[in-house]
Amino acid sequence: MAWVLLLLAGLLEVGWSIGMKYTDGFTRLWPSVFTVAGIVASMVLLAQATKTLPIGTAYGVWVGIGAAGAAVLGMVVLGEPATAARIFFVCLLLVAVVGLKATSGH
């Protein structure tokens, strides 16, 4: 169950990080409200996951999901450059996330 919570926390991190783009520096009310709610929900789920998962593993996976997801959505949705180098490094992030899970012992 902790891994499911961690996955949801990571997906929420992707959501709130992309949401930051739409807050316009937290000057737009509803995008700001949804972004802050995403931040809080993501942190709560991360905290719940760390009750049973090692903090280094949980935090690393959470950050990896968030960073890779934000980078991919940035390229797909926001029109950021999708260079071979960026795609390669996103793949490295995903390999690191899988490696952390595989070696966590949980």
C-alpha positions in Angstrom: 0.0 0.0 0.0 2.9 2.4 0.7 4.0 2.1 -2.9 0.6 3.0 -4.2 0.5 6.1 -1.9 4.0 7.0 -3.1 3.0 6.7 -6.7 -0.1 8.9 -6.1 2.1 11.4 -4.3 4.5 11.5 -7.3 1.7 12.0 -9.7 0.3 14.8 -7.6 3.8 16.3 -7.7 3.7 16.3 -11.4 0.3 17.9 -11.3 1.2 20.7 -8.9 4.5 21.4 -10.7 2.7 21.8 -14.0 0.1 23.8 -12.2 2.7 26.3 -11.1 2.9 27.4 -14.7 -0.7 28.3 -14.7 -0.7 30.3 -11.4 1.1 33.1 -13.1 3.3 33.6 -10.0 0.3 32.8 -7.7 -1.6 35.8 -9.0 -4.5 33.7 -10.5 -6.8 32.4 -7.8 -8.1 29.0 -8.9 -4.9 27.7 -10.5 -3.2 28.8 -7.2 -5.7 27.0 -5.0 -5.5 23.8 -7.0 -1.7 24.0 -7.0 -1.4 24.5 -3.3 -4.0 21.7 -2.7 -1.8 19.4 -4.9 1.3 20.3 -2.9 -0.4 19.6 0.4 -2.0 16.3 -0.8 1.3 15.2 -2.3 3.2 15.8 0.9 0.6 14.1 3.0 0.7 11.0 0.8 4.5 11.1 0.9 4.5 11.3 4.7 2.1 8.3 4.9 4.4 6.3 2.5 7.4 7.0 4.7 5.8 5.3 7.6 6.9 2.0 6.1 9.3 2.9 3.3 12.9 4.1 3.9 13.0 7.9 3.6 15.8 7.9 1.1 13.9 5.5 -1.2 10.5 7.2 -0.8 11.9 10.7 -1.3 14.0 9.7 -4.3 11.2 7.9 -6.0 8.8 10.8 -5.3 11.2 13.4 -6.7 12.0 11.1 -9.7 8.4 10.7 -10.6 7.8 14.4 -10.2 10.8 15.5 -12.2 10.4 13.0 -15.0 6.6 13.6 -15.2 7.0 17.4 -15.2 9.7 17.2 -17.9 7.6 14.9 -20.1 4.5 17.0 -19.7 6.5 20.1 -20.3 7.6 18.7 -23.6 4.2 17.3 -24.6 1.8 19.9 -23.2 3.8 23.1 -22.8 5.8 22.9 -26.0 9.2 22.7 -24.3 12.1 21.4 -26.4 12.0 17.6 -26.8 15.7 17.0 -27.7 17.4 13.7 -27.7 19.5 14.7 -24.7 16.4 15.7 -22.6 14.6 12.4 -23.5 17.8 10.5 -22.6 18.1 12.1 -19.2 14.4 11.6 -18.4 14.9 7.9 -19.2 17.9 8.0 -16.7 15.6 9.4 -14.1 13.1 6.6 -14.7 15.9 4.0 -14.5 16.9 5.5 -11.1 13.3 5.4 -9.8 13.0 1.7 -10.8 16.4 1.0 -9.3 15.5 2.6 -6.0 12.3 0.6 -5.9 14.1 -2.7 -6.8 16.7 -2.2 -4.1 14.5 -0.9 -1.3 13.9 -4.3 0.2 10.1 -3.6 0.4 
